[in-house]
């Protein structure tokens, strides 16, 4: 199993541009999550999904959108990039009924908006 | 709501020193507790976990005991190695939050030879 994969690894965007961060997992997990990690601030939940077709907001959803058309994929969309979205983005997944919240993380996407 | 507070870093130790990273929590339910580790340039990996009071999680020489009376889950290792240099995150989840993880801010550990 590859686990959770994310693309791209790095990206530089200009203010106002759009992009999609890709996330795929091959573990047949129902739950998927998007976090952003800012220096010294831990991880903040952006959006999550409990299964295909079902998504919900986390702590910091503004400026982002998600979709979940398949179990495997959970892309994160930035429509109008702003400097405040400069961060490292992590995707994670968890199996349904899995051990009390244990999540598997991808390697991250480092995004810079200038 | 849920929250996790862990000791501020950075922490710098010499090889073979004893490590403690403090973590306390506030939770509305009966949480499970986790320590995740992030090596430079990588994503987070689960280091250890405990799912009920007085449980001890352990892995790779690291240990943490779930203390309900003090709402704590301190991470310890008796003898650190250079390869332990990383950022360590304490986290919790519970059924009230639908098992979403709440993280502390992370503690950067640097171990010098």
Interface residues (C-beta under 8 A of the other chain):
Chain A: X4 X31 X33 X40 X41 X42 X43 X45 X48 X50 X58 X90 X92 X94 X99 X100 X101 X102 X103 X104 X105 X106 X107 X108
Chain B: X32 X34 X36 X42 X43 X44 X45 X46 X49 X51 X89 X91 X92 X93 X94 X98 X99 X100 X101 X103 X104 X105 X106
